[in-house]
Amino acid sequence: MHSATFLHDLAVVMIVAGLVTVIFHRFKQPVVLGYILAGVIIGPHTPPFPLVHDQATINTLSELGVILLMFSLGLEFSLRKLKEVGATASIAALLEILLMVWVGYEIGLLFGWSAMDSIFLGAILSVSSTTIIVKALNELGKSRERFAQLIFGILIIEDILAIAMIALLSGIAMTGSLRVGEIGMTLGKLAIFLAASLVVGLLAVPRLLGYVARFKSNEMLLVTLLGLCFGFSLLAAKLGYSVALGAFLIGAVIAESRDIHRIETLIEPVRDMFSAIFFVAIGLLIDPKMLVIYWLPILVIALAVVVGKVVTCSFGAFVGGNDSRTSLRVGMGLAQIGEFSFIIASLGLTLNVTSKFLYPIAVAVSAITTLLTPYLIKSADGMVNWFDRMAPKPLVNGLEIYTSWVGQLGRHRTSLATTLVRRWIWQMALNAALMAAVFIAAVFVGQRPPDWLKRLGLGGEALKSLLWLVAMVISLPLFIATSRKLQALGLLTAQSRVTKAAAGERTAAFRVIVEQVISIGGTIALGLYVLVLSSTLLPTLDVLLVLIVLVMLIGWTLRRSFIRVYSKAQFALQETLTHPPPHRSDHAPAALPALLREAELETITITPNSAAVGKRIRELAVRTRTGATVVGIEREAVRLINPAADEEIQSGDHVLMLGSQAQLDAARSYLSN
């Protein structure tokens, strides 16, 4: 009987959605509005009787729509693009959230609502709807434009900040005060989750998909993709994060696969089906009676959302260095609220700290701003042209000067030493986050041991000792690599900062002191950091001392193996994040000789286990064996153009090769063996 009810509801949803969207498409209106209207038509609040009997099941299916929409967003927005717009997106998202929280709080007080209602209203208004914007931009064919990529970056930062905001609101609602320590802990765990997910995912997922893609089976690839998507969303939910965040992360990881275009083609029809159900489910929540009772607050709040977000997002994008045209298009694309607003509103009801009218108001405002979103995006260009015509010329010129100045700041070149220090600090921070992820996972297993671990019959202390030992061994490659980077950082700092002009005859002695302080002090701090991470797993003192000695023996014995494992992982990560070398250019000048038109340049990175390490170019005889020519070598400290035949190849060298694609493939295979 239940299956018949479900089939009836699903049939009604898809039939009505199909009819309404055909009409909307016929009159060239956004299809997403048709989905929402279809939900209102068949909803429980529309007479004479509801056409959907089991709304909970439809809501469950709509969750799949959220997951697949966020997954497809991750596929389109790769990590390279996030790096390009990350600074601007962070500035715009922070300004938007802070200002919109204040606007919502003031509006709530203006209507005489309680302080808690006003706080939650501000949070509801602060986060834009990722799913609605993605759908609207895809329908309008603008998802790959520069302003759209910036919008996606802002949405990602917003979603991350929204998770922290939910934790903040929960703390305020339950205790009546703000606990900074809890918020810091939440943000720290979130950062660790993001870092570990991206690193492990980038190392494993593209290679897994490459292996599956070799079978030339669309069915096998699609099932694998959906398994990764839903599995990672489940992992995020188990760890207390939103399924939308998990779906986006795994999508961004899969976007680095070489089969991304084939993957997008397979996912698109599945995504479209479930996203239709998601927007219909939003329409099911709309109660026309509530629109009548609270028409004034709804209109005021909707106007505040549109105006406030256009102003704050445009201002934030402009402060980040974008021109006025791009900034206004960004602001007009973000002027709505959506799924995270529903989550925040329902949180207030669940905790019993907000009034019951707040949730339907949030849904109504979301519906109104969703209706306006496609039109705002369409009219963005016209608004920009109007602004250029009507704004005073000195203002327009001043804005252009500011944009140019910020762009020049971004192109400012830093010294090689500064670049190396920044790179090493980022790598050490990433290693620290990964070590934290390992110990958090060990603590999680210790608190919720699986059945197979229970069957081993280990007691509490024995289990903690085993988990601590396993976590330490897994973390050893990261620990050793961080210690080596501290040594390199100490040496570089001593050589670059301690000058003869300042230290005189004692320069050498001061350099040794600075080098040792940074190296030894950093390693001791790293050891204390590991002890803090493992504090909940630490066994008794005598057992701990034995385990520490055992870990030191393992580290000393397998040191070279751990270094090799870390180097391979680092190389694989860099290889995944590096664009494949361009093949033959379609725009090669016809006047070039055929030999030069077929020649290509490619950089080959020398791994630690390559047989080329320690050999001279003359000994390798790369040109004789493969036909490709070594034309340059880039190391961390120097760049060698047309290196001599006696130049020695070192681990980590980036060797620039010239030749045909077949010759370069042969050279890559030869140098990597």
GIMO-V536175 format. One record per backbone hydrogen bond with DSSP energy under -1.0 kcal/mol. CO is the residue of the C=O (numbers start at 1). NH is the residue of the N-H. E is the energy in kcal/mol with one decimal. If there is no record, write none. Layout:
co=(CO:CO)
nh=(NH:NH)
e=(E:E)
This chain:
co=(1:2:3:4:5:6:7:8:9:10:11:12:13:14:15:16:17:18:19:20:21:22:23:24:25:31:32:33:34:35:36:37:38:42:43:54:55:56:57:58:59:60:61:62:63:64:65:66:67:68:69:70:71:72:73:78:79:80:81:82:85:86:87:88:89:90:91:92:93:94:95:96:97:98:99:100:101:102:103:104:105:106:107:108:109:114:115:116:117:118:119:120:121:129:130:131:132:133:134:135:136:137:142:145:146:147:148:149:150:151:152:153:154:155:156:157:158:159:160:161:162:163:164:165:166:167:168:169:170:171:172:179:180:181:182:183:184:185:186:187:188:189:190:191:192:193:194:195:196:197:198:199:200:201:204:205:206:207:208:209:212:213:217:218:219:220:221:222:223:224:225:226:227:228:229:230:231:232:233:234:235:236:237:242:243:244:245:246:247:248:249:250:251:253:254:259:260:261:262:263:264:267:268:269:270:271:272:273:274:275:276:277:278:279:280:283:287:288:289:290:294:295:296:297:298:299:300:301:302:303:304:305:306:307:308:309:310:311:312:313:314:315:316:317:318:323:324:325:326:327:328:329:334:338:339:340:341:342:343:344:345:346:347:348:348:355:357:358:359:360:361:362:363:364:365:366:367:368:369:372:373:374:375:379:380:381:382:383:384:385:386:387:392:393:394:395:396:397:398:399:400:401:402:403:404:405:406:409:415:416:417:418:419:420:421:422:423:424:425:426:427:428:429:430:431:432:433:434:435:436:437:438:439:440:441:442:443:444:450:451:454:459:460:461:462:463:464:465:466:467:468:469:470:471:475:476:477:478:479:480:481:482:483:484:485:486:487:488:489:490:491:492:493:494:497:499:500:503:504:506:507:508:509:510:511:512:513:514:515:516:517:518:519:520:521:522:523:524:525:526:527:528:529:530:532:534:534:540:541:542:543:544:545:546:547:548:549:550:551:552:553:554:558:559:560:561:562:563:564:565:566:567:568:569:570:571:572:573:589:593:594:600:602:604:606:607:610:612:615:616:617:621:622:623:629:631:632:633:634:638:640:644:645:647:649:650:653:654:655:656:656:657:658:659:660:661:662:663:664:665:666:667:668)
nh=(5:6:7:8:9:10:11:12:13:14:15:16:17:18:19:20:21:22:23:24:25:26:27:29:28:35:36:37:38:39:40:41:42:51:46:58:59:60:61:62:63:64:65:66:67:68:69:70:71:72:73:74:75:76:77:82:83:84:85:86:89:90:91:92:93:94:95:96:97:98:99:100:101:102:103:104:105:106:107:108:109:110:111:113:112:118:119:120:121:122:123:124:125:133:134:135:136:137:138:139:140:142:145:149:150:151:152:153:154:155:156:157:158:159:160:161:162:163:164:165:166:167:168:169:170:171:172:173:174:175:176:183:184:185:186:187:188:189:190:191:192:193:194:195:196:197:198:199:200:201:202:203:204:205:208:209:210:211:212:213:215:216:221:222:223:224:225:226:227:228:229:230:231:232:233:234:235:236:237:238:239:241:240:246:247:248:249:250:251:252:253:254:255:256:257:263:264:265:266:267:268:271:272:273:274:275:276:277:278:279:280:281:282:283:284:286:291:292:293:294:298:299:300:301:302:303:304:305:306:307:308:309:310:311:312:313:314:315:316:317:318:319:320:322:321:327:328:329:330:331:332:333:336:342:343:344:345:346:347:348:349:350:351:353:354:358:361:362:363:364:365:366:367:368:369:370:371:372:373:376:377:378:379:383:384:385:386:387:388:389:390:391:396:397:398:399:400:401:402:403:404:405:406:407:408:409:410:412:419:420:421:422:423:424:425:426:427:428:429:430:431:432:433:434:435:436:437:438:439:440:441:442:443:444:445:446:447:448:454:455:457:463:464:465:466:467:468:469:470:471:472:473:474:475:479:480:481:482:483:484:485:486:487:488:489:490:491:492:493:494:495:496:497:498:499:503:504:506:507:510:511:512:513:514:515:516:517:518:519:520:521:522:523:524:525:526:527:528:529:530:531:532:533:534:535:537:538:544:545:546:547:548:549:550:551:552:553:554:555:556:557:558:562:563:564:565:566:567:568:569:570:571:572:573:574:575:576:577:592:597:598:659:657:655:652:610:613:615:649:620:621:625:626:627:658:642:656:640:654:635:633:647:618:617:614:653:606:634:604:631:632:602:629:600:664:665:666:667:668:669:670:671:672)
e=(-2.1:-2.7:-2.4:-2.4:-2.5:-2.7:-2.4:-2.4:-2.6:-2.5:-2.6:-2.4:-2.2:-2.3:-2.5:-2.6:-2.4:-1.8:-1.7:-2.4:-2.8:-2.2:-1.8:-3.3:-1.4:-1.8:-1.8:-2.5:-2.4:-1.9:-1.8:-2.4:-2.1:-1.1:-1.2:-1.2:-2.5:-1.9:-2.2:-2.2:-1.4:-1.0:-1.3:-2.0:-2.3:-2.6:-2.4:-2.5:-2.3:-2.4:-1.9:-2.2:-1.8:-1.6:-1.9:-1.8:-2.1:-1.6:-1.8:-1.0:-2.9:-2.2:-2.1:-2.6:-2.6:-2.3:-2.3:-2.5:-2.5:-2.4:-2.4:-2.6:-2.2:-1.6:-2.4:-2.7:-2.1:-2.2:-2.2:-2.3:-2.0:-2.0:-1.7:-2.5:-1.4:-2.3:-2.4:-2.4:-2.3:-2.2:-1.9:-2.5:-2.1:-1.8:-2.7:-2.2:-2.5:-2.9:-2.2:-2.3:-2.0:-2.4:-1.5:-2.0:-1.8:-2.1:-2.5:-1.9:-2.2:-2.5:-2.1:-2.2:-2.7:-2.6:-2.0:-2.6:-2.7:-1.4:-1.4:-2.4:-2.4:-1.7:-2.1:-3.0:-2.3:-2.0:-2.3:-2.8:-2.1:-2.2:-2.0:-1.7:-2.7:-2.3:-2.4:-2.6:-2.4:-2.5:-2.2:-2.4:-2.2:-2.5:-2.5:-2.6:-2.7:-2.4:-2.4:-2.5:-2.4:-2.2:-2.8:-1.7:-1.8:-2.4:-2.1:-2.7:-2.1:-2.0:-2.3:-2.9:-1.7:-1.7:-2.0:-2.7:-2.4:-1.9:-2.4:-2.6:-2.2:-2.3:-2.6:-2.7:-2.2:-2.3:-1.9:-2.2:-2.0:-2.3:-2.2:-2.6:-1.6:-3.0:-1.5:-1.7:-2.5:-2.3:-2.4:-2.1:-1.8:-2.6:-2.0:-2.4:-1.7:-1.6:-2.3:-2.2:-2.5:-1.7:-1.7:-2.2:-1.9:-2.7:-2.4:-1.7:-1.8:-2.5:-1.6:-1.3:-1.8:-2.0:-2.0:-2.2:-1.4:-1.6:-1.7:-1.1:-1.2:-1.1:-2.4:-2.5:-2.2:-2.3:-2.5:-2.8:-2.6:-2.4:-2.4:-2.5:-2.3:-2.7:-2.3:-2.3:-2.0:-2.4:-2.9:-2.3:-1.6:-2.5:-2.6:-2.6:-2.3:-2.7:-1.6:-1.7:-2.0:-2.4:-2.4:-1.8:-2.1:-2.4:-2.3:-1.1:-1.8:-1.6:-1.9:-2.4:-2.5:-2.7:-1.7:-1.7:-1.5:-2.7:-2.5:-2.3:-1.0:-1.3:-1.6:-2.1:-2.2:-2.4:-2.8:-2.3:-2.4:-2.5:-2.7:-2.2:-2.1:-1.6:-1.5:-2.6:-2.5:-2.4:-2.3:-2.4:-2.4:-2.4:-2.3:-2.5:-2.4:-1.8:-2.8:-2.6:-2.2:-2.9:-2.3:-2.3:-2.1:-2.3:-2.3:-2.4:-2.3:-2.3:-2.6:-2.1:-1.9:-1.8:-1.8:-1.2:-2.2:-2.4:-2.5:-2.5:-2.3:-2.7:-2.5:-2.5:-2.3:-2.7:-2.5:-2.3:-2.4:-2.4:-2.2:-2.4:-2.4:-2.2:-2.2:-2.1:-2.1:-2.5:-2.3:-2.0:-2.5:-2.4:-2.4:-2.3:-2.1:-1.9:-1.8:-2.1:-1.8:-2.5:-2.1:-2.4:-2.3:-2.6:-2.5:-2.3:-2.5:-2.6:-2.2:-2.3:-2.4:-1.8:-2.6:-3.1:-2.2:-2.2:-2.3:-2.3:-2.0:-2.0:-1.8:-2.2:-2.6:-2.5:-2.4:-2.6:-2.6:-2.4:-2.2:-2.3:-2.6:-1.2:-1.1:-2.6:-2.1:-1.5:-1.3:-2.7:-2.4:-2.0:-2.1:-2.7:-2.5:-2.5:-2.7:-2.2:-2.3:-3.0:-1.7:-1.7:-1.9:-2.4:-2.4:-2.1:-2.3:-2.4:-2.2:-2.1:-2.0:-2.3:-2.3:-2.0:-1.4:-1.5:-1.0:-2.8:-2.4:-1.6:-2.4:-2.6:-2.1:-2.2:-2.7:-2.4:-2.3:-2.4:-2.8:-2.6:-2.7:-2.6:-2.8:-2.4:-2.4:-2.5:-2.5:-2.5:-2.4:-2.3:-2.8:-2.6:-2.6:-2.3:-2.3:-2.5:-2.1:-2.0:-1.3:-2.2:-1.6:-2.0:-3.0:-2.9:-2.6:-1.8:-1.2:-2.0:-3.0:-2.0:-1.7:-2.2:-2.9:-1.2:-2.3:-2.8:-2.9:-3.5:-2.1:-3.1:-2.6:-1.6:-2.5:-1.7:-3.1:-1.9:-2.8:-2.2:-2.9:-2.8:-1.1:-2.0:-2.5:-2.8:-2.7:-2.3:-2.0:-2.4:-2.6:-2.1:-2.3:-2.8:-1.5)
